[in-house]
Amino acid sequence: MQPNENIFDKISSEYYQLTASEKKVADYISSHKTETQYMSISQLAESCSVAEATVSRFCRRLGYKGYSMFKLAVASSAVSLSGPDPDRLIEQSDTIPELCRKLYALDCDAIVQTMEMIRPADISTACDFMQNADKVLCMGQGGSMIMANEAAHLFSTAMPGFLPVYDSHLQTIAAATLSPRDAVLFFSYSGSTRELVDTLAIAREQKAKIILVTHFFKSPASAFADVILRCGSNEGPLQPGSIPARMAQLFIVDLLFAELCRRRGQEGAEVRKRVAAALATKHI
């Protein structure tokens, strides 16, 4: 692929060299230019009624090393066709009040989407795992680690045992020392990073409980999770770490925290009082 070559033109030129299954993928992508950039490889394969291997082969045939690079090309080509990102709707002529209204709508929409994805039984199971664990490792990579750190900080104000683990090597070490009485709370919007899969595979071998906060129910990481908590907001390849996606994850964190505090009742309230009193000494 040439750097500025439009991927949809490339698909069109290569179309008659594709296999029957690959043509299904090409047809779907050509008809869903905007939607495709937000889909996981599992979602795209399911929508096209083909195997994930077919999608991977299709990406390589077009000159991409993997599905992530392919999605980035789709996003770039979609922007060149439609102008400004249609999902953010930000224009050069916008005033600050107009920016406020548009961003507010996007953030609210992310929470509404998350509300629709929530399954109460999964929230309950996740809280069971955390409440009964000797320790809960809160992990993620890149921007998702920020969410993991926020979760560990918040949960620690109500009960002990929540620990953030930052570096991918330290995550591997920590996963290898887990026990069946421990839990992992892992944040990953895509659920498809190599370090994530490697870490969860080790945690699974140790029989620790795994809670995955992600957007995609079907992802490589989901195969290792005991419970999957889905967050809303469509985040494209050109929007890594978008604020609406983080708002959606924060809503999940807030929900888990509220449920844990409700369960712990007076005991949890006493812990929070002690923490508040200890932190009060830090203020001038």
ZADO-1210 file (C-alpha; in nm, 4 decimals, padded with zeros to 6 digits):
<atoms>
<atom x="00.0000" y="00.0000" z="00.0000" code="MET" pos="1"/>
<atom x="00.1156" y="00.3516" z="-00.0793" code="GLN" pos="2"/>
<atom x="00.1034" y="00.5916" z="00.2220" code="PRO" pos="3"/>
<atom x="-00.1825" y="00.8031" z="00.0813" code="ASN" pos="4"/>
<atom x="-00.3645" y="00.5331" z="-00.1122" code="GLU" pos="5"/>
<atom x="-00.7335" y="00.5039" z="-00.0318" code="ASN" pos="6"/>
<atom x="-00.8079" y="00.1573" z="00.1005" code="ILE" pos="7"/>
<atom x="-01.1520" y="00.1483" z="-00.0594" code="PHE" pos="8"/>
<atom x="-00.9950" y="00.2083" z="-00.4011" code="ASP" pos="9"/>
<atom x="-00.7495" y="-00.0704" z="-00.3229" code="LYS" pos="10"/>
<atom x="-01.0337" y="-00.3093" z="-00.2344" code="ILE" pos="11"/>
<atom x="-01.2102" y="-00.2230" z="-00.5576" code="SER" pos="12"/>
<atom x="-00.8998" y="-00.2829" z="-00.7694" code="SER" pos="13"/>
<atom x="-00.8231" y="-00.6161" z="-00.5995" code="GLU" pos="14"/>
<atom x="-01.1845" y="-00.7366" z="-00.5815" code="TYR" pos="15"/>
<atom x="-01.1791" y="-00.9968" z="-00.8602" code="TYR" pos="16"/>
<atom x="-00.8597" y="-01.1537" z="-00.7255" code="GLN" pos="17"/>
<atom x="-01.0283" y="-01.2266" z="-00.3916" code="LEU" pos="18"/>
<atom x="-01.1719" y="-01.5603" z="-00.2865" code="THR" pos="19"/>
<atom x="-01.5477" y="-01.5966" z="-00.2375" code="ALA" pos="20"/>
<atom x="-01.5109" y="-01.5587" z="00.1407" code="SER" pos="21"/>
<atom x="-01.2812" y="-01.2587" z="00.1062" code="GLU" pos="22"/>
<atom x="-01.5342" y="-01.0947" z="-00.1266" code="LYS" pos="23"/>
<atom x="-01.7895" y="-01.1156" z="00.1561" code="LYS" pos="24"/>
<atom x="-01.5509" y="-00.9127" z="00.3708" code="VAL" pos="25"/>
<atom x="-01.4848" y="-00.6655" z="00.0896" code="ALA" pos="26"/>
<atom x="-01.8571" y="-00.6204" z="00.0229" code="ASP" pos="27"/>
<atom x="-01.9358" y="-00.5566" z="00.3874" code="TYR" pos="28"/>
<atom x="-01.6527" y="-00.3066" z="00.4340" code="ILE" pos="29"/>
<atom x="-01.7438" y="-00.1188" z="00.1171" code="SER" pos="30"/>
<atom x="-02.1042" y="-00.0877" z="00.2408" code="SER" pos="31"/>
<atom x="-02.0109" y="00.0015" z="00.6004" code="HIS" pos="32"/>
<atom x="-01.7120" y="00.2334" z="00.5626" code="LYS" pos="33"/>
<atom x="-01.7649" y="00.4217" z="00.8878" code="THR" pos="34"/>
<atom x="-01.8849" y="00.1321" z="01.1041" code="GLU" pos="35"/>
<atom x="-01.5967" y="-00.1004" z="01.0143" code="THR" pos="36"/>
<atom x="-01.3324" y="00.1138" z="01.1849" code="GLN" pos="37"/>
<atom x="-01.5029" y="00.0566" z="01.5211" code="TYR" pos="38"/>
<atom x="-01.5381" y="-00.3217" z="01.4924" code="MET" pos="39"/>
<atom x="-01.3179" y="-00.5908" z="01.6422" code="SER" pos="40"/>
<atom x="-01.1951" y="-00.8663" z="01.4149" code="ILE" pos="41"/>
<atom x="-01.4476" y="-01.1012" z="01.5774" code="SER" pos="42"/>
<atom x="-01.7354" y="-00.8627" z="01.5115" code="GLN" pos="43"/>
<atom x="-01.6360" y="-00.8104" z="01.1491" code="LEU" pos="44"/>
<atom x="-01.5978" y="-01.1838" z="01.0892" code="ALA" pos="45"/>
<atom x="-01.9391" y="-01.2508" z="01.2432" code="GLU" pos="46"/>
<atom x="-02.1036" y="-00.9726" z="01.0405" code="SER" pos="47"/>
<atom x="-01.9549" y="-01.1160" z="00.7199" code="CYS" pos="48"/>
<atom x="-02.0345" y="-01.4776" z="00.8167" code="SER" pos="49"/>
<atom x="-01.6702" y="-01.5792" z="00.7727" code="VAL" pos="50"/>
<atom x="-01.3928" y="-01.7030" z="01.0010" code="ALA" pos="51"/>
<atom x="-01.1525" y="-01.4621" z="01.1730" code="GLU" pos="52"/>
<atom x="-00.8739" y="-01.6275" z="00.9732" code="ALA" pos="53"/>
<atom x="-01.0460" y="-01.5099" z="00.6545" code="THR" pos="54"/>
<atom x="-01.0427" y="-01.1498" z="00.7768" code="VAL" pos="55"/>
<atom x="-00.6739" y="-01.1787" z="00.8675" code="SER" pos="56"/>
<atom x="-00.5951" y="-01.3249" z="00.5258" code="ARG" pos="57"/>
<atom x="-00.7939" y="-01.0447" z="00.3602" code="PHE" pos="58"/>
<atom x="-00.5884" y="-00.7820" z="00.5486" code="CYS" pos="59"/>
<atom x="-00.2599" y="-00.9426" z="00.4443" code="ARG" pos="60"/>
<atom x="-00.3737" y="-00.9661" z="00.0825" code="ARG" pos="61"/>
<atom x="-00.4210" y="-00.5882" z="00.0866" code="LEU" pos="62"/>
<atom x="-00.0708" y="-00.5400" z="00.2235" code="GLY" pos="63"/>
<atom x="-00.1282" y="-00.5012" z="00.5975" code="TYR" pos="64"/>
<atom x="00.0581" y="-00.6939" z="00.8683" code="LYS" pos="65"/>
<atom x="-00.2474" y="-00.7234" z="01.0876" code="GLY" pos="66"/>
<atom x="-00.6052" y="-00.6184" z="01.1546" code="TYR" pos="67"/>
<atom x="-00.5075" y="-00.3137" z="01.3641" code="SER" pos="68"/>
<atom x="-00.3089" y="-00.1615" z="01.0765" code="MET" pos="69"/>
<atom x="-00.5979" y="-00.2398" z="00.8430" code="PHE" pos="70"/>
<atom x="-00.8478" y="-00.0611" z="01.0713" code="LYS" pos="71"/>
<atom x="-00.6194" y="00.2422" z="01.0888" code="LEU" pos="72"/>
<atom x="-00.6172" y="00.2571" z="00.7087" code="ALA" pos="73"/>
<atom x="-00.9969" y="00.2258" z="00.7006" code="VAL" pos="74"/>
<atom x="-01.0291" y="00.5120" z="00.9500" code="ALA" pos="75"/>
<atom x="-00.7897" y="00.7334" z="00.7524" code="SER" pos="76"/>
<atom x="-00.9675" y="00.6635" z="00.4253" code="SER" pos="77"/>
<atom x="-01.3104" y="00.7175" z="00.5815" code="ALA" pos="78"/>
<atom x="-01.2003" y="01.0588" z="00.7103" code="VAL" pos="79"/>
<atom x="-01.0678" y="01.1575" z="00.3678" code="SER" pos="80"/>
<atom x="-01.4044" y="01.0671" z="00.2172" code="LEU" pos="81"/>
<atom x="-01.6268" y="01.2346" z="00.4732" code="SER" pos="82"/>
<atom x="-01.4160" y="01.5234" z="00.6017" code="GLY" pos="83"/>
<atom x="-01.4139" y="01.5852" z="00.9803" code="PRO" pos="84"/>
<atom x="-01.4777" y="01.2903" z="01.2064" code="ASP" pos="85"/>
<atom x="-01.8564" y="01.2449" z="01.1865" code="PRO" pos="86"/>
<atom x="-01.8745" y="01.1011" z="01.5376" code="ASP" pos="87"/>
<atom x="-01.7141" y="01.3985" z="01.7080" code="ARG" pos="88"/>
<atom x="-01.8819" y="01.6603" z="01.4850" code="LEU" pos="89"/>
<atom x="-01.6238" y="01.9230" z="01.5773" code="ILE" pos="90"/>
<atom x="-01.5838" y="02.1992" z="01.3216" code="GLU" pos="91"/>
<atom x="-01.3320" y="02.4802" z="01.2842" code="GLN" pos="92"/>
<atom x="-01.6091" y="02.7381" z="01.3178" code="SER" pos="93"/>
<atom x="-01.7379" y="02.6040" z="01.6521" code="ASP" pos="94"/>
<atom x="-01.7505" y="02.8432" z="01.9462" code="THR" pos="95"/>
<atom x="-01.6566" y="02.7296" z="02.2971" code="ILE" pos="96"/>
<atom x="-02.0253" y="02.7009" z="02.4013" code="PRO" pos="97"/>
<atom x="-02.0873" y="02.4872" z="02.0905" code="GLU" pos="98"/>
<atom x="-01.7874" y="02.2681" z="02.1811" code="LEU" pos="99"/>
<atom x="-01.9294" y="02.2308" z="02.5317" code="CYS" pos="100"/>
<atom x="-02.2671" y="02.1156" z="02.4024" code="ARG" pos="101"/>
<atom x="-02.1199" y="01.8689" z="02.1521" code="LYS" pos="102"/>
<atom x="-01.8718" y="01.7141" z="02.3970" code="LEU" pos="103"/>
<atom x="-02.1367" y="01.6965" z="02.6676" code="TYR" pos="104"/>
<atom x="-02.3620" y="01.5065" z="02.4265" code="ALA" pos="105"/>
<atom x="-02.0838" y="01.2631" z="02.3378" code="LEU" pos="106"/>
<atom x="-01.9972" y="01.1954" z="02.7028" code="ASP" pos="107"/>
<atom x="-02.3617" y="01.1456" z="02.7952" code="CYS" pos="108"/>
<atom x="-02.4116" y="00.9152" z="02.4989" code="ASP" pos="109"/>
<atom x="-02.1194" y="00.6995" z="02.6136" code="ALA" pos="110"/>
<atom x="-02.2853" y="00.6515" z="02.9532" code="ILE" pos="111"/>
<atom x="-02.6250" y="00.5799" z="02.7944" code="VAL" pos="112"/>
<atom x="-02.4643" y="00.3149" z="02.5730" code="GLN" pos="113"/>
<atom x="-02.2973" y="00.1630" z="02.8786" code="THR" pos="114"/>
<atom x="-02.6283" y="00.1561" z="03.0661" code="MET" pos="115"/>
<atom x="-02.7777" y="-00.0485" z="02.7829" code="GLU" pos="116"/>
<atom x="-02.4873" y="-00.2962" z="02.7946" code="MET" pos="117"/>
<atom x="-02.4930" y="-00.3549" z="03.1697" code="ILE" pos="118"/>
<atom x="-02.6032" y="-00.6981" z="03.2861" code="ARG" pos="119"/>
<atom x="-02.6876" y="-00.6866" z="03.6588" code="PRO" pos="120"/>
<atom x="-02.5845" y="-01.0497" z="03.7113" code="ALA" pos="121"/>
<atom x="-02.2341" y="-00.9719" z="03.5794" code="ASP" pos="122"/>
<atom x="-02.1987" y="-00.6715" z="03.8082" code="ILE" pos="123"/>
<atom x="-02.3024" y="-00.8907" z="04.1011" code="SER" pos="124"/>
<atom x="-02.0539" y="-01.1634" z="04.0050" code="THR" pos="125"/>
<atom x="-01.7708" y="-00.9143" z="03.9649" code="ALA" pos="126"/>
<atom x="-01.8425" y="-00.7727" z="04.3110" code="CYS" pos="127"/>
<atom x="-01.8517" y="-01.1260" z="04.4549" code="ASP" pos="128"/>
<atom x="-01.5021" y="-01.1877" z="04.3165" code="PHE" pos="129"/>
<atom x="-01.3634" y="-00.8595" z="04.4522" code="MET" pos="130"/>
<atom x="-01.5331" y="-00.8842" z="04.7906" code="GLN" pos="131"/>
<atom x="-01.4041" y="-01.2367" z="04.8536" code="ASN" pos="132"/>
<atom x="-01.0522" y="-01.1899" z="04.7136" code="ALA" pos="133"/>
<atom x="-00.7413" y="-01.1698" z="04.9283" code="ASP" pos="134"/>
<atom x="-00.6138" y="-00.9117" z="04.6807" code="LYS" pos="135"/>
<atom x="-00.7358" y="-00.7563" z="04.3561" code="VAL" pos="136"/>
<atom x="-00.4777" y="-00.6538" z="04.0971" code="LEU" pos="137"/>
<atom x="-00.5961" y="-00.3568" z="03.8899" code="CYS" pos="138"/>
<atom x="-00.4226" y="-00.3521" z="03.5527" code="MET" pos="139"/>
<atom x="-00.4272" y="-00.2135" z="03.2004" code="GLY" pos="140"/>
<atom x="-00.1902" y="-00.0867" z="02.9329" code="GLN" pos="141"/>
<atom x="-00.1392" y="00.2695" z="02.8144" code="GLY" pos="142"/>
<atom x="-00.4437" y="00.4858" z="02.8789" code="GLY" pos="143"/>
<atom x="-00.6307" y="00.1890" z="03.0256" code="SER" pos="144"/>
<atom x="-00.3761" y="00.1780" z="03.3091" code="MET" pos="145"/>
<atom x="-00.4972" y="00.5235" z="03.4094" code="ILE" pos="146"/>
<atom x="-00.8423" y="00.3734" z="03.4576" code="MET" pos="147"/>
<atom x="-00.6975" y="00.0792" z="03.6515" code="ALA" pos="148"/>
<atom x="-00.5103" y="00.3159" z="03.8822" code="ASN" pos="149"/>
<atom x="-00.8262" y="00.5210" z="03.9375" code="GLU" pos="150"/>
<atom x="-01.0173" y="00.2043" z="04.0277" code="ALA" pos="151"/>
<atom x="-00.7495" y="00.0860" z="04.2721" code="ALA" pos="152"/>
<atom x="-00.7424" y="00.4301" z="04.4359" code="HIS" pos="153"/>
<atom x="-01.1206" y="00.4483" z="04.4737" code="LEU" pos="154"/>
<atom x="-01.1758" y="00.0917" z="04.5953" code="PHE" pos="155"/>
<atom x="-00.8933" y="00.1297" z="04.8488" code="SER" pos="156"/>
<atom x="-01.0939" y="00.3955" z="05.0317" code="THR" pos="157"/>
<atom x="-01.3548" y="00.1340" z="05.1228" code="ALA" pos="158"/>
<atom x="-01.1639" y="-00.1926" z="05.1638" code="MET" pos="159"/>
<atom x="-00.8038" y="-00.3180" z="05.1565" code="PRO" pos="160"/>
<atom x="-00.6365" y="-00.5374" z="04.8979" code="GLY" pos="161"/>
<atom x="-00.6719" y="-00.3350" z="04.5753" code="PHE" pos="162"/>
<atom x="-00.3328" y="-00.2916" z="04.4106" code="LEU" pos="163"/>
<atom x="-00.2428" y="-00.1172" z="04.0804" code="PRO" pos="164"/>
<atom x="00.0282" y="-00.2884" z="03.8742" code="VAL" pos="165"/>
<atom x="00.1739" y="-00.0553" z="03.6102" code="TYR" pos="166"/>
<atom x="00.4528" y="-00.2105" z="03.4058" code="ASP" pos="167"/>
<atom x="00.3771" y="-00.5038" z="03.1717" code="SER" pos="168"/>
<atom x="00.6729" y="-00.6998" z="03.3122" code="HIS" pos="169"/>
<atom x="00.5514" y="-00.6413" z="03.6677" code="LEU" pos="170"/>
<atom x="00.2039" y="-00.7478" z="03.5568" code="GLN" pos="171"/>
<atom x="00.3498" y="-01.0759" z="03.4336" code="THR" pos="172"/>
<atom x="00.5303" y="-01.1288" z="03.7632" code="ILE" pos="173"/>
<atom x="00.2211" y="-01.0392" z="03.9658" code="ALA" pos="174"/>
<atom x="00.0004" y="-01.2707" z="03.7587" code="ALA" pos="175"/>
<atom x="00.2396" y="-01.5602" z="03.8129" code="ALA" pos="176"/>
<atom x="00.2145" y="-01.5206" z="04.1919" code="THR" pos="177"/>
<atom x="-00.1661" y="-01.5127" z="04.2106" code="LEU" pos="178"/>
<atom x="-00.3750" y="-01.7776" z="04.3852" code="SER" pos="179"/>
<atom x="-00.7345" y="-01.9009" z="04.3433" code="PRO" pos="180"/>
<atom x="-00.8312" y="-01.6573" z="04.6216" code="ARG" pos="181"/>
<atom x="-00.7130" y="-01.3552" z="04.4218" code="ASP" pos="182"/>
<atom x="-00.8758" y="-01.1540" z="04.1446" code="ALA" pos="183"/>
<atom x="-00.7710" y="-00.9422" z="03.8490" code="VAL" pos="184"/>
<atom x="-00.9575" y="-00.6317" z="03.7331" code="LEU" pos="185"/>
<atom x="-00.8262" y="-00.5570" z="03.3842" code="PHE" pos="186"/>
<atom x="-00.9202" y="-00.2555" z="03.1708" code="PHE" pos="187"/>
<atom x="-00.8844" y="-00.2765" z="02.7929" code="SER" pos="188"/>
<atom x="-01.1128" y="-00.1021" z="02.5448" code="TYR" pos="189"/>
<atom x="-01.0144" y="-00.3348" z="02.2591" code="SER" pos="190"/>
<atom x="-00.9436" y="-00.6500" z="02.4596" code="GLY" pos="191"/>
<atom x="-00.6868" y="-00.7421" z="02.1973" code="SER" pos="192"/>
<atom x="-00.3393" y="-00.6259" z="02.3028" code="THR" pos="193"/>
<atom x="-00.0661" y="-00.8879" z="02.3147" code="ARG" pos="194"/>
<atom x="00.0465" y="-00.8011" z="02.6701" code="GLU" pos="195"/>
<atom x="-00.3111" y="-00.8258" z="02.7943" code="LEU" pos="196"/>
<atom x="-00.3645" y="-01.1724" z="02.6514" code="VAL" pos="197"/>
<atom x="-00.0276" y="-01.2939" z="02.7824" code="ASP" pos="198"/>
<atom x="-00.0981" y="-01.1624" z="03.1336" code="THR" pos="199"/>
<atom x="-00.4502" y="-01.3040" z="03.1542" code="LEU" pos="200"/>
<atom x="-00.3298" y="-01.6433" z="03.0286" code="ALA" pos="201"/>
<atom x="-00.0896" y="-01.6591" z="03.3235" code="ILE" pos="202"/>
<atom x="-00.3580" y="-01.5436" z="03.5687" code="ALA" pos="203"/>
<atom x="-00.5903" y="-01.8109" z="03.4323" code="ARG" pos="204"/>
<atom x="-00.3246" y="-02.0788" z="03.4944" code="GLU" pos="205"/>
<atom x="-00.3125" y="-01.9639" z="03.8580" code="GLN" pos="206"/>
<atom x="-00.6942" y="-01.9979" z="03.8749" code="LYS" pos="207"/>
<atom x="-00.7435" y="-01.6361" z="03.9819" code="ALA" pos="208"/>
<atom x="-01.0799" y="-01.4760" z="03.9062" code="LYS" pos="209"/>
<atom x="-01.0629" y="-01.2405" z="03.6065" code="ILE" pos="210"/>
<atom x="-01.2870" y="-00.9382" z="03.5517" code="ILE" pos="211"/>
<atom x="-01.2457" y="-00.7705" z="03.2129" code="LEU" pos="212"/>
<atom x="-01.3757" y="-00.4191" z="03.1416" code="VAL" pos="213"/>
<atom x="-01.3887" y="-00.3793" z="02.7633" code="THR" pos="214"/>
<atom x="-01.6025" y="-00.2580" z="02.4740" code="HIS" pos="215"/>
<atom x="-01.5951" y="-00.5815" z="02.2775" code="PHE" pos="216"/>
<atom x="-01.7689" y="-00.8869" z="02.4163" code="PHE" pos="217"/>
<atom x="-01.5898" y="-01.1071" z="02.1635" code="LYS" pos="218"/>
<atom x="-01.2171" y="-01.0356" z="02.1780" code="SER" pos="219"/>
<atom x="-00.9011" y="-01.2422" z="02.2344" code="PRO" pos="220"/>
<atom x="-00.8989" y="-01.1459" z="02.6024" code="ALA" pos="221"/>
<atom x="-01.2605" y="-01.2478" z="02.6603" code="SER" pos="222"/>
<atom x="-01.1626" y="-01.6141" z="02.6348" code="ALA" pos="223"/>
<atom x="-00.9743" y="-01.5795" z="02.9666" code="PHE" pos="224"/>
<atom x="-01.2312" y="-01.3718" z="03.1586" code="ALA" pos="225"/>
<atom x="-01.4710" y="-01.5084" z="03.4189" code="ASP" pos="226"/>
<atom x="-01.6911" y="-01.2030" z="03.3746" code="VAL" pos="227"/>
<atom x="-01.6957" y="-00.9319" z="03.1073" code="ILE" pos="228"/>
<atom x="-01.8235" y="-00.5817" z="03.1812" code="LEU" pos="229"/>
<atom x="-01.8867" y="-00.3908" z="02.8604" code="ARG" pos="230"/>
<atom x="-01.8467" y="-00.0148" z="02.8321" code="CYS" pos="231"/>
<atom x="-02.0094" y="00.1997" z="02.5648" code="GLY" pos="232"/>
<atom x="-01.8695" y="00.4628" z="02.3230" code="SER" pos="233"/>
<atom x="-01.7329" y="00.3815" z="01.9795" code="ASN" pos="234"/>
<atom x="-01.3618" y="00.4618" z="01.9735" code="GLU" pos="235"/>
<atom x="-01.1967" y="00.4596" z="01.6307" code="GLY" pos="236"/>
<atom x="-00.8304" y="00.3902" z="01.5494" code="PRO" pos="237"/>
<atom x="-00.7714" y="00.7655" z="01.5157" code="LEU" pos="238"/>
<atom x="-00.9131" y="00.8291" z="01.8656" code="GLN" pos="239"/>
<atom x="-00.6958" y="00.6303" z="02.1075" code="PRO" pos="240"/>
<atom x="-00.7868" y="00.7014" z="02.4700" code="GLY" pos="241"/>
<atom x="-01.0943" y="00.9113" z="02.3870" code="SER" pos="242"/>
<atom x="-01.2636" y="01.0851" z="02.6779" code="ILE" pos="243"/>
<atom x="-01.6111" y="00.9357" z="02.6107" code="PRO" pos="244"/>
<atom x="-01.4604" y="00.5858" z="02.6261" code="ALA" pos="245"/>
<atom x="-01.3012" y="00.6697" z="02.9610" code="ARG" pos="246"/>
<atom x="-01.6271" y="00.8186" z="03.0857" code="MET" pos="247"/>
<atom x="-01.7935" y="00.4871" z="03.0042" code="ALA" pos="248"/>
<atom x="-01.5272" y="00.2931" z="03.1959" code="GLN" pos="249"/>
<atom x="-01.5512" y="00.5334" z="03.4905" code="LEU" pos="250"/>
<atom x="-01.9237" y="00.4694" z="03.5040" code="PHE" pos="251"/>
<atom x="-01.8517" y="00.0966" z="03.5381" code="ILE" pos="252"/>
<atom x="-01.5994" y="00.1690" z="03.8154" code="VAL" pos="253"/>
<atom x="-01.8498" y="00.3919" z="03.9960" code="ASP" pos="254"/>
<atom x="-02.1173" y="00.1234" z="03.9720" code="LEU" pos="255"/>
<atom x="-01.8874" y="-00.1475" z="04.1099" code="LEU" pos="256"/>
<atom x="-01.7738" y="00.0795" z="04.3923" code="PHE" pos="257"/>
<atom x="-02.1295" y="00.1740" z="04.4899" code="ALA" pos="258"/>
<atom x="-02.2342" y="-00.1917" z="04.4966" code="GLU" pos="259"/>
<atom x="-01.9338" y="-00.2928" z="04.7079" code="LEU" pos="260"/>
<atom x="-02.0058" y="-00.0101" z="04.9547" code="CYS" pos="261"/>
<atom x="-02.3727" y="-00.1100" z="04.9706" code="ARG" pos="262"/>
<atom x="-02.2767" y="-00.4684" z="05.0487" code="ARG" pos="263"/>
<atom x="-02.0278" y="-00.3765" z="05.3178" code="ARG" pos="264"/>
<atom x="-02.2766" y="-00.1495" z="05.4915" code="GLY" pos="265"/>
<atom x="-02.1576" y="-00.0065" z="05.8230" code="GLN" pos="266"/>
<atom x="-01.8212" y="-00.1834" z="05.8012" code="GLU" pos="267"/>
<atom x="-01.7444" y="-00.0118" z="05.4708" code="GLY" pos="268"/>
<atom x="-01.8655" y="00.3227" z="05.6027" code="ALA" pos="269"/>
<atom x="-01.6304" y="00.2938" z="05.9017" code="GLU" pos="270"/>
<atom x="-01.3348" y="00.2225" z="05.6732" code="VAL" pos="271"/>
<atom x="-01.4157" y="00.5270" z="05.4619" code="ARG" pos="272"/>
<atom x="-01.4385" y="00.7432" z="05.7738" code="LYS" pos="273"/>
<atom x="-01.0964" y="00.6254" z="05.8922" code="ARG" pos="274"/>
<atom x="-00.9472" y="00.6891" z="05.5481" code="VAL" pos="275"/>
<atom x="-01.1041" y="01.0367" z="05.5343" code="ALA" pos="276"/>
<atom x="-00.9673" y="01.1195" z="05.8800" code="ALA" pos="277"/>
<atom x="-00.6185" y="01.0002" z="05.7846" code="ALA" pos="278"/>
<atom x="-00.6218" y="01.2005" z="05.4620" code="LEU" pos="279"/>
<atom x="-00.7415" y="01.5110" z="05.6465" code="ALA" pos="280"/>
<atom x="-00.3951" y="01.5387" z="05.8036" code="THR" pos="281"/>
<atom x="-00.2516" y="01.5929" z="05.4540" code="LYS" pos="282"/>
<atom x="-00.4374" y="01.9228" z="05.4152" code="HIS" pos="283"/>
<atom x="-00.3031" y="02.2555" z="05.5377" code="ILE" pos="284"/>
</atoms>
